[in-house]
Each structure stands twice: as C-alpha cells, then as structure tokens.
Amino acid sequence: MNQLFKSFLPLFVFASLFYSCDKEDEQVPAYLHITKFSFTSKVSDFGLGTSDIIGAKVFVNGQEIGNFELPATIPVLSSGKAIVEIFPNVKENASISNQKYYKPYTSFRDTLMLEPKVIDTIAPKSTYRTNTNLVWMEDFEDQAISLVKSGFNNSKDSIVAIPTNSSGVDQPFTGSDYTGYVNITDDTLVIFERSTVNSFELPNLGTDVYVEMDIKTNVPVQVGIYADNSVTVIQSPVLVVNATDGKWKKIYVNLRSETGDLSKGTKVRVFLGTYKESGDTVDKHIYIDNLKLLYVQ
C-alpha cells in the first residue's frame, strides 16, 4: 500500500466517524409562524389606534432570536415549554432601513409547547403601554384646531377640519369623522407652516420622544420643533415626509436627535410645514390626522 495513503487513512476514518456523529446529533428545529400584529387603542386615553407595525423582534425563553418582517416563519432550536415574547417594530422616521421597536407599544407574550418540525402559529396583539405619556393629540374631531401660524409662514391658506366622507379623503381606517386638510392654490412662492398652540417640557438625556401621524400628501411636509430656553428660540427640522403617491401613510417621527440635548426647562413646540415655488401651478393637498406627541415615562 502506498505509504502516503496509509498515513492519511486513520485521519479519514476519524473524520468520517466525526461527521456521522455530528449529523446524528444535529438538532431539528421547531417553527414559529408569526402573523402581522393587530393593534387596538382605548380611544378615550390615546385616540384612534392606527398603526403600521411591519416587523418584530423575537425572544424565546429570554434569548433574542432576531428581527423579522411580518408575517414570518422562524426556525427555533428549542423544544418543550417555551416563553415567546414579540416586540412590534415600525419604520422609525419613515425609513425602511431603520426598523425599531416602538416603545409606546406593548410587546406580546405567549407560552407554547414547542416540538421539532411542528409549526406553531402566533397572532400577536398590541396596544399602548400604560406608562406612555400622551403630551398632545390633534384628531380634529372637535374642529377646534390646536395648530397656529408660525415661523416664516406667508400663506393665507390654513389647516381646516373637513368630514372624512369628503371627496378626496379616502381614509383606509375607520373611527374618524373629521380630518385636517390643507389646500395651497396660489401660483406664487408660498411658505405654509403651523406649530402647536401650546409648548411642552419634554424629557431629555436621550429619551425617545415621538410624533405620530396619519398623512396623505402630494407635497413634501417637514416636521420638527421650536425650542425655547427663555433666551433664544431655535427651529430644528427633524424629518421631511415625502409625497405619499395618493395613499395614507402612518409615520413615526423620533425627535430625540433634537430634544435629547435640551437643557432642563426648555419649552418645545412641534411644527409642520411645506412650501410652493413660484410658477408651480399644481394645487397642493395635505390630509393629516391622528397627530400625537408622546413618550414612555
């Protein structure tokens, strides 16, 4: 026998035995099929429960499995009794690449008996956490609008409350009788801007502070804050919401980049606005509803 072959033969046999043992010991996963979240809200506390939960962060027995777009079927290397916790993820600042757990929403927990090769289906539910602080809400239902002209506004147009059965509204959700509407028609350079009537002292030191809104618009809309520390007032844009192609979209704006470093006692007003260039003859339409300013205490 060739000496080189003889020297490698024991190694080959050992490797084959090791591979066979490894195959025999390979764990067969159980599977979780997670449907999309359903979301509800106690209207008297938090207003209408519109949402856009697109994904989830999943834990099994306290161990993070990963982030997944929903619906998803996930292999889990665990069997027997298991505690599954699912955190709802949203597109923070309207970015598909910035999917994060939205802290004002509750996670969903379930206890399952996992079995290899068996698929367990979970239909997660969520609502607002009880320790969510709703600082401001504008749903236009009482038609007393809590937004006023601000900044460099030079538009005679205003935001008005119109019935949701009006032509062009077409809300995909139910429960709202009125919505906010802006129609800018002048063929001139126009700046439209509105901010909250009231100002608010918000948590700093890196706390996530969110603005929620449902919006349908054919013009970009900027969202940001005015910060007043009793010496200066500074305007800080946070996000431009692009035109929504004739569809309503749920937007979650995190203001932390601008509120996180504010000194204690600074008062904040939220603003939104847009502009129309000279020569632009296309009417600008903004429909907006369920505006909320909130954070988790």
C-alpha positions in Angstrom: 0.0 0.0 0.0 1.2 3.5 -0.8 2.8 4.9 2.4 1.2 8.3 1.9 -2.3 6.7 1.6 -1.7 4.7 4.7 -0.7 7.8 6.7 -3.9 9.6 5.8 -6.2 6.6 6.2 -6.7 6.9 10.1 -7.4 10.6 9.7 -10.0 9.9 7.0 -11.8 7.3 9.1 -11.8 9.5 12.2 -13.2 12.4 10.1 -16.0 10.2 8.7 -17.0 9.0 12.1 -17.0 12.5 13.5 -19.2 13.7 10.6 -21.6 10.8 11.1 -21.9 11.6 14.8 -22.4 15.3 14.1 -25.2 14.5 11.7 -26.9 12.3 14.2 -26.6 14.9 16.9 -27.9 17.8 14.7 -30.9 19.4 16.4 -34.2 19.5 14.5 -35.9 22.9 14.9 -39.4 23.8 15.9 -41.0 26.6 13.9 -42.9 29.8 14.8 -45.2 31.3 12.2 -45.9 34.9 13.3 -48.7 36.8 11.6 -48.9 40.5 11.4 -49.7 42.4 14.6 -53.2 43.6 15.4 -53.4 46.9 17.2 -56.1 48.4 19.3 -56.3 51.6 21.4 -58.6 52.9 24.2 -59.8 55.9 22.3 -60.6 57.9 25.4 -57.0 57.6 26.6 -54.9 57.5 23.4 -57.1 58.4 20.5 -57.7 56.2 17.4 -55.5 53.1 17.2 -53.9 53.4 13.7 -50.6 51.7 13.3 -48.1 50.4 10.8 -46.2 47.5 12.5 -44.1 46.0 9.8 -41.9 43.7 11.8 -40.9 42.2 15.1 -38.0 41.4 17.5 -38.5 37.9 18.8 -37.3 36.3 22.0 -37.7 32.7 23.1 -37.0 31.9 26.8 -35.3 35.3 27.1 -32.9 34.7 24.2 -33.1 37.0 21.2 -33.8 35.2 18.0 -33.7 38.2 15.7 -35.7 40.8 13.8 -38.1 39.7 11.2 -40.5 41.3 8.7 -44.0 40.0 9.3 -45.6 37.6 8.5 -42.6 35.3 9.1 -41.9 31.6 9.7 -38.9 31.2 12.1 -36.9 28.1 13.0 -36.2 27.8 16.7 -33.7 25.4 18.2 -35.7 24.7 21.3 -38.3 22.2 22.4 -40.7 21.8 25.3 -42.3 24.6 27.2 -41.1 28.0 25.9 -42.0 31.6 26.6 -42.2 33.6 23.4 -42.1 37.4 23.5 -42.6 39.5 20.4 -41.8 43.3 20.2 -43.5 45.3 17.5 -41.1 47.1 15.0 -42.0 50.2 13.0 -40.2 52.3 10.4 -38.7 55.0 12.5 -38.5 58.3 10.7 -40.2 56.6 7.7 -37.0 54.7 6.8 -37.4 51.0 5.8 -33.8 50.5 6.8 -34.5 51.9 10.3 -36.9 49.3 11.8 -37.0 49.6 15.6 -39.2 48.5 18.5 -41.7 51.3 19.1 -41.5 51.8 22.8 -45.1 53.2 23.4 -46.5 49.8 22.1 -46.8 46.7 24.3 -45.0 43.5 23.5 -46.8 40.2 23.1 -46.1 37.1 25.3 -47.2 33.6 24.8 -46.3 30.2 26.3 -46.0 27.3 23.9 -45.0 23.6 23.9 -42.5 23.5 21.0 -42.0 20.3 19.1 -39.4 19.5 16.4 -40.7 20.0 12.8 -44.0 21.4 14.2 -45.2 24.9 13.2 -46.9 26.9 15.9 -48.9 30.0 14.7 -48.9 33.2 16.8 -51.2 36.1 16.1 -49.6 38.9 18.2 -51.6 41.8 19.6 -50.5 45.2 20.9 -51.9 48.4 22.4 -50.4 51.5 24.1 -48.4 50.8 27.2 -50.0 52.2 30.4 -46.8 54.3 31.2 -47.0 56.1 27.8 -47.3 59.8 28.3 -49.5 61.4 25.7 -48.5 65.0 25.8 -50.6 66.4 22.9 -53.1 65.0 20.4 -54.9 66.6 17.5 -57.5 64.4 15.8 -59.7 67.3 14.5 -62.9 65.6 15.9 -64.0 68.7 17.9 -62.9 71.0 14.9 -61.0 73.3 17.4 -57.6 73.0 15.8 -54.6 73.3 18.1 -52.1 74.4 15.4 -51.4 78.1 14.6 -49.3 80.1 12.1 -45.6 80.1 12.9 -42.1 80.7 11.5 -41.9 82.3 8.1 -45.4 81.5 7.1 -46.7 83.8 4.4 -49.6 81.7 3.2 -53.2 82.9 3.6 -54.2 79.2 3.5 -54.9 77.4 6.7 -55.5 73.9 8.0 -59.2 73.2 8.4 -61.2 70.2 9.6 -63.3 68.5 7.0 -65.6 65.5 7.2 -63.8 62.2 6.3 -66.6 61.4 3.8 -65.5 64.4 1.7 -64.2 63.8 -1.8 -60.5 63.0 -1.9 -60.1 61.9 1.8 -60.5 58.1 1.3 -59.1 57.2 4.7 -58.2 53.4 4.9 -59.1 53.3 8.7 -62.4 53.8 10.5 -63.4 55.7 13.5 -62.5 59.2 12.4 -65.3 61.7 11.4 -63.0 64.6 10.6 -59.5 65.1 9.2 -57.2 68.0 8.9 -56.9 69.4 5.3 -54.6 72.0 3.7 -55.1 73.2 0.1 -52.5 75.6 -1.2 -53.6 77.1 -4.6 -51.7 80.4 -5.1 -49.3 80.5 -8.1 -46.6 82.3 -6.0 -43.8 81.4 -3.6 -45.7 80.3 -0.6 -44.5 79.0 2.8 -47.0 77.2 4.9 -46.2 76.4 8.5 -48.1 75.6 11.6 -47.0 74.8 15.1 -48.7 73.6 18.3 -50.6 76.3 20.2 -49.1 75.0 23.4 -45.4 74.4 24.3 -44.2 71.4 26.2 -41.3 70.5 28.5 -40.1 67.1 27.2 -37.6 64.6 28.7 -34.0 65.0 27.6 -30.9 62.9 28.2 -31.5 60.7 25.2 -35.2 59.8 25.8 -37.1 58.8 22.7 -39.9 61.3 22.1 -42.2 60.6 19.2 -44.7 62.3 16.9 -47.2 60.0 15.3 -49.4 61.0 12.3 -51.5 59.6 9.5 -50.9 61.6 6.4 -51.7 61.7 2.7 -49.9 64.4 0.7 -48.8 65.4 -2.8 -46.1 67.7 -1.5 -43.2 67.1 0.9 -44.0 68.0 4.5 -41.4 68.9 7.0 -41.7 68.0 10.7 -39.6 69.5 13.5 -39.5 71.5 16.7 -39.1 75.0 18.1 -37.1 75.0 21.3 -37.4 78.0 23.7 -35.0 78.2 26.6 -36.2 81.7 27.6 -33.1 83.2 25.9 -33.3 82.0 22.3 -35.9 80.2 20.2 -34.3 77.7 17.8 -36.1 76.0 14.9 -34.8 72.4 14.2 -36.2 70.3 11.3 -36.2 66.6 12.0 -37.8 64.8 9.1 -39.2 65.6 5.6 -42.2 63.3 4.8 -42.2 62.8 1.1 -45.3 62.8 -1.1 -47.3 59.6 -0.5 -48.4 58.8 -4.0 -52.1 59.2 -3.2 -52.0 56.9 -0.2 -52.4 57.4 3.5 -49.3 56.5 5.5 -48.6 56.1 9.2 -45.4 58.0 10.2 -43.4 57.7 13.4 -41.0 60.6 13.9 -38.4 60.3 16.7 -37.5 63.8 17.9 -34.7 62.5 20.1 -31.9 64.0 17.9 -33.2 67.5 18.7 -34.8 67.0 22.2 -32.1 64.8 23.8 -29.6 67.6 24.5 -32.1 70.3 25.5 -31.5 71.9 28.9 -34.0 71.3 31.6 -36.9 73.7 31.5 -36.7 74.2 27.7 -40.2 74.5 26.1 -40.9 72.8 22.8 -43.5 73.3 20.1 -43.9 70.9 17.3 -44.2 72.3 13.8 -45.1 71.0 10.3 -44.9 72.9 7.0 -44.3 73.0 3.3 -43.6 75.4 0.5 -44.7 76.1 -3.1 -42.3 77.5 -5.6 -43.2 80.4 -7.9 -44.6 79.1 -11.2 -45.8 75.9 -9.7 -49.4 75.6 -10.9 -50.2 72.3 -9.2 -52.6 72.5 -6.3 -51.0 71.2 -3.0 -53.2 68.9 -0.9 -52.3 67.7 2.6 -54.6 65.5 4.5 -53.4 64.8 8.1 -55.0 63.1 11.1 -54.3 61.5 14.5 -51.3 63.7 15.4 -49.8 62.6 18.7 -46.8 63.7 20.8 -45.8 61.0 23.2 -43.0 59.2 25.1 -42.6 56.4 27.6 -42.1 57.6 31.2 
